[in-house]
Amino acid sequence: WHMLDIHYYDSFEELQQTFPNGRFFYSTTKAKKIYTEFVFKPGDFLVFGKETKGLPEELLKKNWPNCMRIPMINNARSLNLSNSVAIILFEAYRQNNFSGLI
């Protein structure tokens, strides 16, 4: 899409090495903190896993303080990936006064 600047990385580790001072936040149904408990800044990274599996347990354990969830009804299936991304991304934009949006 002509309105995006897309970059490709061979691995998640390569992305983290490219942005050593980057703040990464991880979305998972297993987290205790709700996404609205975080303060997002421009340049932050929001990390989402596969719709069928989510993020790897090892990654979540290493980054537990930065793991967040979307509140859900108990025993309900989780939201699909695009809805989850939209909810959390919109909150990050809202916290930053919709910087870059009209």
N, C-alpha and C positions, 0 to 999 in steps of 0.2 A: 504494500500500500504506500503510495507516494508521500503520505503524511507521517511516516514512521522512519526512524533511523535504526535499522536492524543490525545487530552484531551476533555472530555465531561463536560458540566456544566448544571445544572438544569434550570438556568435562565441567562439572560444577566446581571442582578444585581450581581449574584454570580461571574461571570467573572470579572466584574469591582471591586468587593471586593477583589478578589484574586490578582488583579494587581492594587492596589490603586494609584500607580504612573504612570500607563500606559496612553499613549496618544491614544485617540480614534478619528477616522475620519469617517464621515458618508457620504455615497453616496446617492444623491437624485437629481432628475430632477428639484427640486424646488430651489436649492441653487443658490446664485449669484456668488460665487467664483468658478473658474475652478480648477480642481485637480492639475494642474501644478503650481498653486499659493502657494501650500503648500510645506514645507520642511519636508520630511519624514526621520525618524531615525530608526535604528534597534530596534526592539521590539515594534514598533507602531502597533496599531490595525486598520484594515480597516473594516468598518461595512457596510454590504449590506442587503437590505430587500428582501422580497419575490418578485419574478419576476412579479407577478400580482398586487401587492399593494405597494411595496416599504416599507420603514420604517415608523413606527407609527409617526403621527404628533407631539405627545407629546414629544417623544424622540428627534425629530429634533429641536423643539422649545427650549428644554433645552440645546441643544448642537449646536446652530446655528453658532457660530464662527468656528466650526470644520466641517461644512457641505460643501460638494463639489459636483460639477457636471461635466459631460463630455459634451463638446460643441456639440450641435445638430442643425440641420436645424429646423427653426420654424415650428410648427405644425406636425413635423415628430414623428412617434412612437419612443419610447426609444429603446436602444439596449437591447438584451437579457442579462440576468444576467451573464452568463459565459464570454461574450465579455466585459462587463463592468468591471468585476473583473480582467480580463487579462490586460486591458488597464491601470487601476490604479495601479495594483500590479507591472507591468513591469516598470512604472514610479518610483515607490518607490525603486525597485531594481536598476534602472539606477542611481538614486540620490545617492545611497550607493555603487556605483562602482560594482554592481552586486555581492555584498558580499555573499558568500556561493554558488555561481554558478561557473561553469567552463567557 
